[in-house]
Amino acid sequence: MGKRFVCERCGNSDERYIGRINGRPYCRKCISFSGEEASFEPKEEKTVNLSLSYSLSRQQKELSDRVLSNFIEGKDTLIYAVCGSGKTEISFAVLGYAMSKGLRVGFALPRRDVVIELFLRLKEAFPSNKIVAVYGGHTSALEGDCVILTTHQLFRYPNYFDLLVMDEVDAFPFKGSDVLLSMFKRSVKGHFVMMSATPSKQLVSSFRAPGKEMLTLHTRFHRHPIPVPTLCLGPPLLQQATIIRKLRQFQKAGKPAFVFVPSIAESESLYRKTSIFCEKGNFVNSKRGGREKIIADFKAGKLNYLITTAVLERGITVKGLQVLICNADSPIYDAASLIQISGRAGRKKDAPDGEVIFFAKTESKGMLDARLEIQRCNMFLPKLLQADKGK
């Protein structure tokens, strides 16, 4: 027997996904990942000026310092922090340090929309450095002081990053993809920082190994509790009628709202119904043309509400946002996704409250577990506030 074929790019050795052309094997799992790879031009130390219009909380600063020291000591770090805790800001110090040393720095996320959002934030935070965004259809520049990219673009960076920060490790399409995980590992030359509000038990367990550390942050930076979802149980028609009533209430109060639905078809169908009774709305999904413009209009206050699929589950912060989840008992929603969606509400310091409602026919295990986990995290807040008073 010949030597067993193992794909150099994604590590696949399963014969079911191995094809052959003229007797030569190739991998069908990652064949779609093709294109130019980054070069290895030498980098030099440079000045880094971190520009923030706010200060980190005491806990954020403590974790930021720890992440930096771990990197210097050669350790990988997992930041397990609730939605709205400021995970991204916790990574700024280590990003700045690595850029100042002329190291190859990357920040990976599963979703294109969040990459674009983060790119703009990091350009403001590091105004003197070259920040580059790489995602599908936007690959003309592959190198900079810091590369912000989707996980699908990691194939362009084999054995490249001295520091790779990755947020939303629990999100689709990275979650459950052995190909993307292999590409992540293959791209890391040095060390990495992973961040998640809902890490899997397997991931948490892996950071108990030597050379790794998990850091936790169970409270939001503004020291207010995470809104606990309420339930509205009933048949679909009752759900839709109540959603319309709530949207009209929010509109009168000047509060923007997201209405999450499980599928593209439902986003279009529900919007047709709500638009009859609720003005200045729109819908977005992964197939919707002009999505970026619609989201920008919503942020600018030109729209009162958006019907959305999971494309807006993460990475977007809107002041005063209210969150409604239609068919929350759908199998597509596990506890992790419901926690992430709920975490869209109350993220701003000057608007820390928000209403979150699960609409469903029955209460699913995911709904129950999501509410319990949010309540558990909120239990840490009184102790933290007491500790702050003592300082």
Buried (B, 14 or more C-beta within 10 A) or exposed (E): EEEEBEBEBBBBEEEEBBEEEEEEBEBEBBEEBEEEEBEEEEBEEEEBEBEEEEEBBEBBBBBBBBBBBBBEEEBBBBBBBBBBBBBBBBBBBBBBBBBBBBBBBBBBBBBBBBBBBBBEBBBEBBEEBBBBBBBEEBBEEBBBBBBBBBBBBBBBBBEBBBBBBBBBBBBBEBBEBEBBBBBBEBBBBBBBBBBBBBBBEEBBEBBEEEEBBBBBBBBBBBBBBBBBBEBBBBEBEEBBEBBBEBBBEBBEEEBBBBBBBBBBEBBBBBBEBBBEEBEEBBBBBEEBEEBEEBBEBBBEEEBBBBBBBBBBBBBBEBBBBBBBBBBBBBEBBBBBBBBBBBBBBBBBEEBBEBBBBBBBBEBBEBBBBBBEBBEEBBEBBEEBEEEEEEE
